[in-house]
Amino acid sequence: MPSTTTIDIHVEDRRILDERLDAAVKDLQEAAMLTGTHGIIVTRNKPGSYTATLSEQVPFGMTREIIL
């Protein structure tokens, strides 16, 4: 498993949120390429608080979103 598997994102500005989410997904995509077995889940925990993580439950090459 790659060393970068979870990235927490906390922001107050929508523009910055989009930039940080894009960067997190890109970093996780690069990590997923090492194994070719994990997809990405982006979870909105609350407004301005997100977690992006590699997941065996998501097919490789896919990104899913969850809103809690």
Sequence and secondary structure as in RCSB ss.txt:
>XXXX:A:sequence
MPSTTTIDIHVEDRRILDERLDAAVKDLQEAAMLTGTHGIIVTRNKPGSYTATLSEQVPFGMTREIIL
>XXXX:A:secstr
  S  EEEEE S HHHHHHHHHHHHHHHHHHHTTTS  EEEEEEEETTEEEEEEETTS TT EEEEE 
